[in-house]
């Protein structure tokens, strides 16, 4: 189940961003900006794709944890608990980090059908 309140806050924050579309992934809704994963929302967290150079510093912040697939840490992807996004300045900071990195991030390779 997706956190509708958080999802709508992120939709509103991204309403002037183009090209953008939503896609179901990782048990939630992801915002694909310029065909690249940028932000996802699930139950009580948002996943932000940030610059891998900022990854370690981000993990020191309250409510932040790394994205982990099996035993592998996905450097540059962090989950931020909704409680850490209540402050508008912090919320905007995370949105901006994801959008800034999106400009230089590489798109995932398309899988062949």
N, C-alpha and C positions, 0 to 999 in steps of 0.2 A: 504494500500500500504506500502511495506517495503522499508526502506532506504537502497538502494543497496550499496552505498558507505560505509556506516557504517557496513553493513552486510559483505562485502568483507574484510574490515579491521579486523573484528573479526574472520572471516574464516582463514585469513592469520595468525593471532596471535595464533589460535588453531590448526594449521595444523599438529603439531607434537604430539597432545594430542590423546590418545587412551584409551579405546574405546569411540567413539563419533559419534553421528548422529544428523541430523536436524529434527525438528518436528514442524508443524504448530500449534501454540497455542497463546492465548492472542492477537489475531489480528496481529501476526507477525511470525517470524521464531525463534525457540528456539534451543539452542545447548544443547543436552543431553549428559552429560559426565558420563560414568559408570552407565547409566540408570537413572541419576538424573538430574533434571533441573539445569542448571548452568548459562546460559546467554541467553537472548532473545533480538531480535531487532524488533522494529516496525517503525513508521513513523520518529520520530525525537529523539527517546530515545532508550536506551538499559536498559534492566532489568538485574540486577545482584543479584544472590543469595549469600549473605554474612553471615558471622558469626553473629547471633543475638546479641552477646555481643558488636559488632561494630556498631550496627544499629543506636543508638542515635547519636554517633559521626559522622557517615556518613551523617545524615540528616542536620548537621550544614554546610556542604560543599555546595558551589555554584552549582546550576543546579541539585540538588538531591532532590527527593521527595519519600515518601513511596508508596509502592504498597497498594492500598486500594480496597477491594472487598465489595461492598455495604458500610456498615459503619465500617467494620472490617479492621484494619491495619494489613497487613501481615508482622510481625516483621522478619527481615532478608532478605527482598526483597526490593530493591531500584531501582527506575528509575533514570537514569543519562542522562541529556540532551546532545545531540551530541556536543554542544558548549563546554561543560565541558570535552569532550574527545578529543579535538583538540590537546592538548599538549601530546606528546608521553609518557612522564613520567607518567602523570595522567592516560592516557589510559592503559598503562602497569600495573599500580597500581590496577586499577579496575579489569583487567583480572586476575591478580595474586590473589586478594582477593577472587574472585569467585572460582578459581581453588583450592586454599588452603582450603576453606571451603568445597568444593565438596568432598574432601578426607574423611571428617568425617560426612558429611550430610547424613541423612537417605533418602532413596528412598520413593517415594509416594507408597501407597498401590495400587496394581493393582485392577481395578474394574472387577467384574465378569460379563461375557457377558450374 
